[in-house]
Amino acid sequence: MRIEYIYLLIAILAEVIATSSLKASQGFTRFIPSMVVLLGYGAAFYLLSLSLNGIGVGVAYALWSGIGIILLAAVGVVVFGEKIDVPAVIGFVLILAGVVILNLYSKVLAH
């Protein structure tokens, strides 16, 4: 795997942790979750910028947002006890399918 994709994967994980902590920060009223938000987003954007040295911005952002949505939905269910319904599952599958198609078959966004 190319290093740019590793940077992007770590960036996505940092963003998921930061966004999950954003909910836990309760509007930045809790110190530790608030610090995790700031550090997580800082790390995520720094690593995203490194990934853009070898991945096209459209592909990187499609991966970032698509994988992030799926992971955050899973965190919502597992950590926060949120419920998802059938239309949500269909939507998540379509997002994931779009990211896969874009990355495997699109020549437009190739870097």
N, C-alpha and C positions, 0 to 999 in steps of 0.2 A: 504494500500500500504506500502511495506517495505521501511524503511528509505533510503536504498541504491538506490532504484529507484527514490526517491525524489531528492537525491543528483545528480543522473545522469540527471534527467529532468532539474534541475537548471543549471547543467554544460552545457547541450546542449543549453539552452537559452542564457547563458553567451557567449558561443562560437558563436552563431548566431549574437548576438549584437556586439561582437568583430570583426567578419568578415565583417559585414555590415559597421562598423566604419572604417575598413581597407580601404574599397573603398572610404569612405567619407574623409579619412585622406589625400588623394591625394599624396600618396608616402611619408607619414609622414611629410608633409609640413604644415599641419594644427594641431595646438597644442591639442585642446580639443578632436577631434576624435582620435588622436594618443594616448592620455592618456586612452581613453575608450578601445582602442585596447589592450594596455598593461594590464590594470586592468581586462578586460574581459577574456583575455586568461589566465591570472594568476588564476583568480577565477575558470574558466572552468577546468583547469588541476588539481587544488587542489580538486575540488568537484568530478572530475572523479576519482582521486586517492581514495577518501573516498568511492565512490560507488563500487570500486573493492574489498572492504572488504567483500562484500556479493554477488557480481555478477561476473560471469566468464568474463575474459578479452575479449573473442570472442563475447559474447552476448552484453557486454557493448559497445564494439567498433562498432558492427553492428547497435545497436540502435543509438549511437552517430552519426555515419556517415549517416545512412539512414534518420533519422528524421531531422538531420542538413541539408542535401541536400534539402529535401522538404521545410523546413522552409526558407532556404536561397533563394530558387527559388521563393517562395511567396514574400519575401522581395524585391527581384530584380524586380518583376512585380509591386508591390504596391508602393514601395518607389522610385526606380530608373527608373521606366517606361520601364523596359526591356520586350521584347516580347518572348514568347515561342511558339513553333509550335507543331504540332501533334506528330512527333517523340519524342520530348522532353517530352510531357505528357505521352506517352507510356513508355518511359524510367523511369520516376518518378513513375508510377504505378508499374512497375516491381521491382524497388528498394523497394518500400513500401511493396509489396507482399513478397519479399525475407526476409525482416526484420520480418514481421509477421510470416511467416512460420518458420523461424529460432527460434524465441522466443516461439512459441506455440508448435512446434512439434519436434525440435531437442533434442536428448538426449546427443549428442556429446559435446555440449557446455554448458551443465548444470554444475552448480557450486556446 
